[in-house]
């Protein structure tokens, strides 16, 4: 609920995934990823921020390969809240969305995800 340093969903290493069930099926249009700014970080850097990631739409939570909606890079030098438009042509509505993180900005032990939002049309 807040953006204080350390109040994040952290996972070990630099690769992980998160599956979100939305309140209804939507046609995704964009995603936002938010991390604390460097100025709030006790170390002055945000190496635990996600770097390379992709987003998939799933038909159900047991589906192993969803529909790729886009591949993105969170810019550690950019704004804390960054918006990424859907990049892949898609006609489907989804209630389940998967965020796959492939790397972070260099933290050797963990990656922190503060906020992930899905935007779209019902």
DSSP file (Angstrom, degrees, kcal/mol; ACC not computed):
  #  RESIDUE AA STRUCTURE BP1 BP2  ACC     N-H-->O    O-->H-N    N-H-->O    O-->H-N    TCO  KAPPA ALPHA  PHI   PSI    X-CA   Y-CA   Z-CA
    1    1 A X              0   0    0      0, 0.0     2,-0.2     0, 0.0   114,-0.0   0.000 360.0 360.0 360.0 -15.9    0.0    0.0    0.0
    2    2 A X        -     0   0    0      5,-0.2     0, 0.0     2,-0.1     0, 0.0  -0.768 360.0-126.2-130.3 176.8    2.9    2.4    0.3
    3    3 A X        +     0   0    0     -2,-0.2     2,-0.2     2,-0.0     3,-0.1  -0.167  53.4 141.6-117.9  38.5    6.3    3.1   -1.4
    4    4 A X    >   -     0   0    0      1,-0.1     3,-2.4     3,-0.1    -2,-0.1  -0.577  65.8 -88.6 -79.5 144.3    8.6    2.9    1.6
    5    5 A X  T 3  S+     0   0    0      1,-0.3    -1,-0.1    35,-0.2    -2,-0.0  -0.270 115.1  16.9 -52.7 129.4   12.0    1.2    1.0
    6    6 A X  T 3  S+     0   0    0      1,-0.1     2,-1.9    -3,-0.1    -1,-0.3   0.176  89.7 113.2  92.5 -16.1   11.8   -2.5    1.6
    7    7 A X    <   +     0   0    0     -3,-2.4     2,-0.3     2,-0.1    -5,-0.2  -0.458  57.2 109.3 -85.0  66.6    7.9   -2.6    1.5
    8    8 A X  S    S-     0   0    0     -2,-1.9     2,-0.8    -5,-0.1   106,-0.2  -0.812  81.5-100.7-132.5 169.7    8.0   -4.7   -1.7
    9    9 A X  E     -A  113   0A   0    104,-2.8   104,-2.1    -2,-0.3     2,-0.3  -0.885  51.5-170.4 -91.7 110.3    7.3   -8.2   -2.9
   10   10 A X  E     -A  112   0A   0     -2,-0.8     2,-0.3   102,-0.2   102,-0.2  -0.791  12.3-172.0-107.2 145.4   10.9   -9.6   -3.1
   11   11 A X  E     -A  111   0A   0    100,-2.1   100,-2.2    -2,-0.3     2,-0.1  -0.977  33.8 -95.4-133.9 153.4   12.1  -12.8   -4.6
   12   12 A X  E    S-A  110   0A   0     -2,-0.3     3,-0.4    98,-0.2    98,-0.3  -0.368  86.4  -3.9 -67.0 136.7   15.4  -14.5   -4.4
   13   13 A X  S    S-     0   0    0     96,-3.0    -2,-0.2     1,-0.2    96,-0.1  -0.327  97.8 -67.3  81.3-161.6   17.7  -13.9   -7.4
   14   14 A X  S    S+     0   0    0     88,-0.1     2,-0.4    94,-0.1    37,-0.2   0.381 107.8  69.3-113.1   1.0   17.0  -11.9  -10.5
   15   15 A X        +     0   0    0     -3,-0.4     2,-0.3    88,-0.1    87,-0.2  -0.978  56.8 120.4-126.5 135.1   14.4  -14.1  -12.2
   16   16 A X  E     -C  101   0B   0     85,-1.8    85,-3.2    -2,-0.4     2,-0.3  -0.975  37.8-131.5-171.3 176.8   10.9  -14.7  -11.0
   17   17 A X  E     -C  100   0B   0     -2,-0.3     2,-0.4    83,-0.2    83,-0.2  -0.980   3.8-157.7-146.2 159.1    7.2  -14.4  -12.0
   18   18 A X  E     -C   99   0B   0     81,-2.3    81,-3.0    -2,-0.3     2,-0.5  -0.999   7.5-156.9-137.5 130.9    4.0  -13.2  -10.6
   19   19 A X  E     -C   98   0B   0     -2,-0.4     2,-0.4    79,-0.2    79,-0.2  -0.951  12.6-167.3-112.9 128.5    0.5  -14.2  -11.7
   20   20 A X  E     -C   97   0B   0     77,-3.1    77,-2.6    -2,-0.5     2,-0.6  -0.945  13.1-151.2-119.4 131.8   -2.4  -11.8  -11.1
   21   21 A X  E     -C   96   0B   0     -2,-0.4    75,-0.2    75,-0.2     2,-0.1  -0.911  21.3-147.2 -99.8 120.6   -6.1  -12.6  -11.3
   22   22 A X  E     -     0   0B   0     73,-3.9     3,-0.1    -2,-0.6    73,-0.0  -0.372  23.8-111.3 -81.7 164.4   -8.1   -9.4  -12.2
   23   23 A X  E    S+     0   0B   0      1,-0.1     2,-0.3    -2,-0.1    -1,-0.1   0.726  97.3   1.5 -70.3 -20.5  -11.6   -8.7  -11.0
   24   24 A X  E    S-     0   0B   0     70,-0.1     2,-0.2    71,-0.1    -2,-0.1  -0.969  90.6 -79.8-155.3 166.9  -12.9   -9.2  -14.5
   25   25 A X  E     +     0   0B   0     -2,-0.3     2,-0.3    97,-0.1    70,-0.3  -0.544  53.9 177.4 -70.5 136.2  -11.8  -10.0  -18.0
   26   26 A X  E     -C   94   0B   0     68,-2.5    68,-3.0    -2,-0.2     2,-0.8  -0.936  38.7-119.0-135.6 161.5  -10.2   -7.1  -19.8
   27   27 A X  E     -F  121   0C   0     94,-3.2    94,-1.9    -2,-0.3    66,-0.2  -0.897  44.8-131.0 -94.8 104.6   -8.6   -6.2  -23.1
   28   28 A X  E     +F  120   0C   0     -2,-0.8    92,-0.3    64,-0.3     3,-0.1  -0.286  36.6 167.8 -63.7 139.8   -5.1   -5.1  -21.8
   29   29 A X  E     -     0   0C   0     90,-2.9    57,-2.5     1,-0.4     2,-0.3   0.607  62.8 -10.6-118.7 -28.3   -3.8   -1.8  -23.2
   30   30 A X  E     -FG 119  85C   0     89,-1.5    89,-3.0    55,-0.3    -1,-0.4  -0.981  51.9-141.1-164.9 168.0   -0.8   -1.1  -20.9
   31   31 A X  E     -FG 118  84C   0     53,-2.3    53,-3.4    -2,-0.3     2,-0.4  -0.975  11.0-152.3-135.8 148.5    1.1   -2.1  -17.8
   32   32 A X  E     -FG 117  83C   0     85,-1.9    85,-2.6    -2,-0.3     2,-0.4  -0.982   4.8-167.3-123.9 142.0    2.8    0.0  -15.1
   33   33 A X  E     -FG 116  82C   0     49,-2.2    49,-2.5    -2,-0.4     2,-0.4  -0.988  10.0-166.5-122.3 133.3    5.7   -1.0  -13.0
   34   34 A X  E     +FG 115  81C   0     81,-2.7    81,-1.6    -2,-0.4    80,-0.9  -0.972  11.8 168.4-126.6 138.2    6.7    1.1  -10.0
   35   35 A X        -     0   0    0     45,-1.6    78,-0.1    -2,-0.4   -32,-0.0  -0.921  44.8 -87.2-136.7 160.3    9.8    1.1   -7.9
   36   36 A X        -     0   0    0     -2,-0.3     2,-0.1     1,-0.1   -32,-0.1  -0.386  49.9-108.4 -66.2 150.1   11.1    3.5   -5.3
   37   37 A X    >>  -     0   0    0      1,-0.1     3,-1.4    -2,-0.0     4,-0.8  -0.397  26.1-110.8 -73.6 158.6   13.3    6.3   -6.7
   38   38 A X  G >4 S+     0   0    0      1,-0.3     3,-0.7    38,-0.2     6,-0.3   0.839 116.5  65.1 -56.6 -33.6   17.0    6.3   -6.0
   39   39 A X  G 34 S+     0   0    0      1,-0.2    -1,-0.3     5,-0.1     6,-0.0   0.761 104.3  44.9 -64.8 -24.7   16.6    9.3   -3.7
   40   40 A X  G <4 S+     0   0    0     -3,-1.4     2,-0.3     4,-0.0    -1,-0.2   0.604  90.3 103.6 -91.3 -13.3   14.5    7.2   -1.3
   41   41 A X    X<  -     0   0    0     -4,-0.8     3,-1.0    -3,-0.7     5,-0.1  -0.527  69.3-141.4 -74.4 130.2   16.9    4.2   -1.4
   42   42 A X  T 3  S+     0   0    0     -2,-0.3    -1,-0.1     1,-0.3    -4,-0.0   0.797 105.3  44.5 -59.0 -28.1   19.2    3.9    1.7
   43   43 A X  T 3  S-     0   0    0      2,-0.3    -1,-0.3    -5,-0.0     3,-0.1   0.553 111.1-120.0 -93.1  -8.8   22.0    2.8   -0.6
   44   44 A X  S <  S+     0   0    0     -3,-1.0     2,-0.3    -6,-0.3    -2,-0.1   0.510  85.2  80.7  81.7   3.5   21.4    5.5   -3.2
   45   45 A X        -     0   0    0     -8,-0.1    -2,-0.3    -5,-0.0    -1,-0.3  -0.909  65.8-146.6-135.4 166.3   20.8    2.9   -5.9
   46   46 A X    >   +     0   0    0     -2,-0.3     3,-1.8     1,-0.1    59,-0.3  -0.358  41.7 144.2-127.8  52.7   18.0    0.7   -7.1
   47   47 A X  T 3   +     0   0    0      1,-0.3    60,-1.9    59,-0.1    58,-0.9   0.688  69.5  63.8 -65.4 -17.2   19.9   -2.4   -8.3
   48   48 A X  T 3  S+     0   0    0     58,-0.2    64,-2.8    57,-0.2    -1,-0.3   0.504  79.3 110.8 -84.4  -3.1   17.0   -4.6   -6.9
   49   49 A X  B <  S-b  112   0A   0     -3,-1.8    56,-1.3    62,-0.2    58,-0.2  -0.399  81.1-100.1 -68.6 146.6   14.6   -3.1   -9.4
   50   50 A X  B     +H  104   0D   0     62,-0.6    54,-0.3    54,-0.2     3,-0.1  -0.330  41.2 178.2 -60.4 149.7   13.4   -5.3  -12.3
   51   51 A X        +     0   0    0     52,-3.2    23,-2.6     1,-0.4     2,-0.5   0.622  61.8  25.7-115.8 -80.1   15.2   -4.7  -15.6
   52   52 A X  E    S+D   73   0B   0     21,-0.2    50,-3.1    51,-0.2    51,-1.2  -0.781  75.7 151.3 -93.0 130.4   14.0   -7.0  -18.4
   53   53 A X  E     -DE  72 101B   0     19,-2.2    19,-3.5    -2,-0.5     2,-0.3  -0.977  27.3-154.6-151.5 162.8   10.5   -8.4  -18.2
   54   54 A X  E     -DE  71 100B   0     46,-2.3    46,-2.9    -2,-0.3     2,-0.4  -0.941  11.2-141.2-136.7 161.5    7.6   -9.6  -20.3
   55   55 A X  E     -DE  70  99B   0     15,-2.1    14,-3.1    -2,-0.3    15,-1.0  -0.980  16.1-171.3-128.4 137.4    3.8   -9.8  -19.7
   56   56 A X  E     -DE  68  98B   0     42,-2.5    42,-2.8    -2,-0.4     2,-0.4  -0.938  19.3-135.0-127.2 147.2    1.5  -12.6  -20.8
   57   57 A X  E     -DE  67  97B   0     10,-2.4    10,-2.8    -2,-0.3     2,-0.3  -0.882  26.3-160.0 -98.0 134.9   -2.3  -13.0  -20.9
   58   58 A X  E     - E   0  96B   0     38,-3.1    38,-0.9    -2,-0.4    37,-0.6  -0.887  24.1-150.7-118.4 146.8   -3.5  -16.4  -19.6
   59   59 A X  S    S-     0   0    0     -2,-0.3     2,-0.3     1,-0.3    -1,-0.1   0.805  87.9  -4.9 -80.4 -32.0   -6.8  -18.2  -20.1
   60   60 A X  S >  S-     0   0    0     36,-0.1     3,-1.5    35,-0.0    -1,-0.3  -0.969  76.6-102.2-154.7 166.2   -6.4  -20.0  -16.7
   61   61 A X  T 3  S+     0   0    0     -2,-0.3   -40,-0.0     1,-0.3   -42,-0.0   0.626 116.4  58.1 -70.3 -11.4   -3.9  -20.2  -13.9
   62   62 A X  T 3  S+     0   0    0      2,-0.0    -1,-0.3     0, 0.0     2,-0.2   0.536  76.4 113.3 -94.0  -6.9   -2.7  -23.7  -15.0
   63   63 A X    <   -     0   0    0     -3,-1.5     3,-0.2     1,-0.1    -5,-0.0  -0.481  50.7-162.6 -68.6 129.2   -1.7  -22.6  -18.5
   64   64 A X  S    S+     0   0    0      1,-0.3     2,-0.6    -2,-0.2    -1,-0.1   0.880  77.3  36.2 -84.0 -39.0    2.1  -22.8  -19.0
   65   65 A X  S    S-     0   0    0      3,-0.0    -1,-0.3    -9,-0.0     2,-0.0  -0.940  75.2-175.1-118.7 110.9    2.5  -20.6  -22.0
   66   66 A X        -     0   0    0     -2,-0.6     2,-0.6    -3,-0.2    -8,-0.2  -0.134  40.5 -74.1 -88.0-170.6    0.2  -17.6  -22.3
   67   67 A X  E     -D   57   0B   0    -10,-2.8   -10,-2.4    -2,-0.0     2,-0.2  -0.802  50.0-122.3 -89.7 118.7   -0.2  -15.0  -25.0
   68   68 A X  E     +D   56   0B   0     -2,-0.6   -12,-0.2   -12,-0.2     3,-0.1  -0.438  31.5 177.5 -64.1 126.3    2.8  -12.7  -25.1
   69   69 A X  E     -     0   0B   0    -14,-3.1    18,-2.5     1,-0.4    19,-1.6   0.578  60.2 -40.1-104.9 -16.3    1.6   -9.1  -24.7
   70   70 A X  E     -D   55   0B   0    -15,-1.0   -15,-2.1    17,-0.2     2,-0.4  -0.801  41.2-123.8 163.6 157.6    5.0   -7.4  -24.8
   71   71 A X  E     +D   54   0B   0     -2,-0.2     2,-0.3   -17,-0.2   -17,-0.2  -0.981  40.3 172.9-121.2 135.2    8.7   -7.4  -23.7
   72   72 A X  E     -D   53   0B   0    -19,-3.5   -19,-2.2    -2,-0.4     2,-0.4  -0.832  30.8-137.2-141.0 168.7   10.0   -4.4  -21.8
   73   73 A X  E     -D   52   0B   0     -2,-0.3     2,-0.5   -21,-0.2   -21,-0.2  -0.988  18.3-141.5-131.7 123.3   12.8   -2.8  -19.9
   74   74 A X        -     0   0    0    -23,-2.6     2,-0.7    -2,-0.4   -40,-0.0  -0.749  23.5-136.2 -80.0 125.6   12.3   -0.9  -16.7
   75   75 A X    >   -     0   0    0     -2,-0.5     3,-1.7     1,-0.2   -24,-0.1  -0.758  11.8-161.4 -91.3 111.5   14.7    2.1  -16.9
   76   76 A X  T 3  S+     0   0    0     -2,-0.7   -38,-0.2     1,-0.3    -1,-0.2   0.701  94.5  52.5 -65.6 -17.5   16.4    2.6  -13.5
   77   77 A X  T 3  S+     0   0    0    -40,-0.1    -1,-0.3   -39,-0.0     3,-0.1   0.501 101.7  80.2 -92.1  -5.7   17.3    6.2  -14.6
   78   78 A X  S <  S-     0   0    0     -3,-1.7     4,-0.1     1,-0.2    -4,-0.0  -0.033  97.6 -55.3 -88.3-167.8   13.6    7.0  -15.5
   79   79 A X        -     0   0    0      2,-0.1    -1,-0.2     1,-0.1    -4,-0.1  -0.317  49.0-117.4 -65.6 152.7   10.6    7.9  -13.4
   80   80 A X  S    S+     0   0    0      1,-0.1   -45,-1.6   -46,-0.1     2,-0.6   0.868 107.1  53.8 -60.9 -35.7    9.7    5.6  -10.5
   81   81 A X  E    S-G   34   0C   0    -47,-0.2     2,-0.4   -49,-0.1   -47,-0.2  -0.901  75.6-179.5-102.8 116.5    6.3    4.9  -12.2
   82   82 A X  E     -G   33   0C   0    -49,-2.5   -49,-2.2    -2,-0.6     2,-0.4  -0.960  14.9-149.5-123.6 135.0    6.8    3.7  -15.8
   83   83 A X  E     -G   32   0C   0     -2,-0.4     2,-0.4   -51,-0.2   -51,-0.2  -0.832   8.4-167.8-105.9 139.3    4.0    2.7  -18.3
   84   84 A X  E     -G   31   0C   0    -53,-3.4   -53,-2.3    -2,-0.4     3,-0.1  -0.981  15.2-138.5-128.1 118.2    4.4    0.1  -21.0
   85   85 A X  E     -G   30   0C   0     -2,-0.4   -55,-0.3   -55,-0.2     2,-0.2  -0.375  35.1 -92.6 -73.1 153.8    1.9   -0.2  -23.8
   86   86 A X        -     0   0    0    -57,-2.5   -16,-0.2     1,-0.2    -1,-0.1  -0.502  43.2-173.3 -61.3 130.1    0.8   -3.6  -25.1
   87   87 A X        +     0   0    0    -18,-2.5     2,-0.4    -2,-0.2   -17,-0.2   0.697  55.4  75.1-104.3 -23.7    3.1   -4.3  -28.0
   88   88 A X  S    S-     0   0    0    -19,-1.6     2,-0.1   -21,-0.1   -21,-0.0  -0.759  89.0-107.7 -97.3 137.0    1.8   -7.5  -29.5
   89   89 A X        +     0   0    0     -2,-0.4     2,-0.3     2,-0.0    -2,-0.1  -0.378  50.5 171.6 -58.3 130.2   -1.4   -7.5  -31.6
   90   90 A X        +     0   0    0     -2,-0.1    -4,-0.0     1,-0.1   -21,-0.0  -0.985  34.4 179.0-152.0 134.6   -4.1   -9.1  -29.5
   91   91 A X        +     0   0    0     -2,-0.3     2,-0.2     2,-0.1    -1,-0.1   0.385  59.7 100.0-109.6  -0.9   -7.9   -9.6  -29.9
   92   92 A X        -     0   0    0    -64,-0.0     2,-0.3   -35,-0.0   -64,-0.3  -0.583  61.7-139.9 -96.7 149.6   -8.4  -11.6  -26.6
   93   93 A X        -     0   0    0     -2,-0.2     2,-0.4   -66,-0.2   -66,-0.3  -0.815  23.3-163.6 -98.8 146.6   -9.6  -10.5  -23.2
   94   94 A X  E     -C   26   0B   0    -68,-3.0   -68,-2.5    -2,-0.3   -70,-0.1  -0.969  29.1-174.4-132.7 146.2   -7.9  -11.9  -20.1
   95   95 A X  E    S+     0   0B   0    -37,-0.6   -73,-3.9    -2,-0.4     2,-0.5   0.533  81.9  58.2-105.9 -15.8   -8.6  -12.2  -16.4
   96   96 A X  E     -CE  21  58B   0    -38,-0.9   -38,-3.1   -75,-0.2     2,-0.4  -0.965  64.7-176.3-121.2 130.0   -5.2  -13.6  -15.6
   97   97 A X  E     -CE  20  57B   0    -77,-2.6   -77,-3.1    -2,-0.5     2,-0.5  -0.974  10.6-153.4-127.5 137.3   -2.0  -11.8  -16.3
   98   98 A X  E     -CE  19  56B   0    -42,-2.8   -42,-2.5    -2,-0.4     2,-0.6  -0.945   0.5-160.4-114.5 129.2    1.6  -13.1  -15.8
   99   99 A X  E     -CE  18  55B   0    -81,-3.0   -81,-2.3    -2,-0.5     2,-0.5  -0.939  10.8-167.3-103.7 119.4    4.6  -10.8  -15.2
  100  100 A X  E     -CE  17  54B   0    -46,-2.9   -46,-2.3    -2,-0.6     2,-0.5  -0.943   4.0-159.4-111.6 122.0    7.9  -12.6  -15.9
  101  101 A X  E     +CE  16  53B   0    -85,-3.2   -85,-1.8    -2,-0.5   -48,-0.2  -0.879  12.8 177.8-102.7 127.1   11.1  -10.9  -14.7
  102  102 A X        -     0   0    0    -50,-3.1     2,-0.3    -2,-0.5   -49,-0.2   0.677  64.2  -2.6-101.4 -22.8   14.2  -12.0  -16.4
  103  103 A X        -     0   0    0    -51,-1.2   -52,-3.2   -87,-0.1    -1,-0.3  -0.987  55.2-144.5-160.8 163.0   16.8   -9.7  -14.8
  104  104 A X  B     -H   50   0D   0     -2,-0.3   -54,-0.2   -54,-0.3   -56,-0.2  -0.568  46.2 -85.6-119.0-170.4   17.3   -6.9  -12.3
  105  105 A X  S    S-     0   0    0    -56,-1.3   -57,-0.2   -58,-0.9   -59,-0.1   0.080  88.3 -66.2 -91.5  25.5   19.7   -4.0  -12.3
  106  106 A X  S    S+     0   0    0      1,-0.3     2,-0.4   -59,-0.2   -58,-0.2   0.408  80.3 145.9 117.1  -2.0   22.5   -5.9  -10.6
  107  107 A X        -     0   0    0    -60,-1.9    -1,-0.3   -58,-0.2    -3,-0.1  -0.544  36.4-153.7 -69.2 126.5   21.5   -6.9   -7.1
  108  108 A X  S    S+     0   0    0     -2,-0.4    -1,-0.2     1,-0.1   -94,-0.1   0.704  82.9  37.0 -75.8 -18.8   23.1  -10.3   -6.5
  109  109 A X  S    S-     0   0    0      1,-0.3   -96,-3.0   -96,-0.1     2,-0.3   0.825 116.5  -4.2-106.2 -36.4   20.6  -11.6   -3.9
  110  110 A X  E     -A   12   0A   0    -98,-0.3     2,-0.4   -96,-0.1    -1,-0.3  -0.964  47.6-131.7-155.7 167.4   17.1  -10.4   -4.7
  111  111 A X  E     -A   11   0A   0   -100,-2.2  -100,-2.1    -2,-0.3     2,-0.4  -0.977  22.3-147.9-124.8 139.7   14.7   -8.5   -6.9
  112  112 A X  E     -Ab  10  49A   0    -64,-2.8   -62,-0.6    -2,-0.4     2,-0.5  -0.917   9.3-169.5-113.3 132.5   12.0   -6.1   -5.5
  113  113 A X  E     +A    9   0A   0   -104,-2.1  -104,-2.8    -2,-0.4     3,-0.1  -0.973   8.5 174.3-118.6 115.3    8.6   -5.4   -7.1
  114  114 A X        -     0   0    0    -80,-0.9     2,-0.3    -2,-0.5   -79,-0.2   0.912  66.6  -3.7 -86.8 -48.0    6.8   -2.5   -5.5
  115  115 A X  E     -F   34   0C   0    -81,-1.6   -81,-2.7  -106,-0.0     2,-0.4  -0.976  53.0-177.1-153.3 134.8    3.8   -2.1   -7.7
  116  116 A X  E     -F   33   0C   0     -2,-0.3     2,-0.4   -83,-0.2   -83,-0.2  -0.997  13.9-174.5-130.5 125.7    2.5   -3.8  -10.9
  117  117 A X  E     -F   32   0C   0    -85,-2.6   -85,-1.9    -2,-0.4     2,-0.5  -0.924  15.5-149.6-123.3 148.4   -0.7   -2.5  -12.6
  118  118 A X  E     -F   31   0C   0     -2,-0.4     2,-0.4   -87,-0.2   -87,-0.2  -0.970  15.3-165.9-114.9 128.3   -2.7   -3.8  -15.5
  119  119 A X  E     +F   30   0C   0    -89,-3.0   -90,-2.9    -2,-0.5   -89,-1.5  -0.882  27.7 113.9-113.0 145.0   -4.7   -1.3  -17.6
  120  120 A X  E     -F   28   0C   0     -2,-0.4     2,-0.4   -92,-0.3   -92,-0.2  -0.987  57.2 -76.2 178.9-170.9   -7.3   -2.1  -20.1
  121  121 A X  E      F   27   0C   0    -94,-1.9   -94,-3.2    -2,-0.3    -2,-0.0  -0.928 360.0 360.0-115.9 136.5  -10.9   -2.0  -21.3
  122  122 A X              0   0    0     -2,-0.4   -97,-0.1   -96,-0.2    -1,-0.1   0.512 360.0 360.0 -63.9 360.0  -13.7   -4.3  -19.9
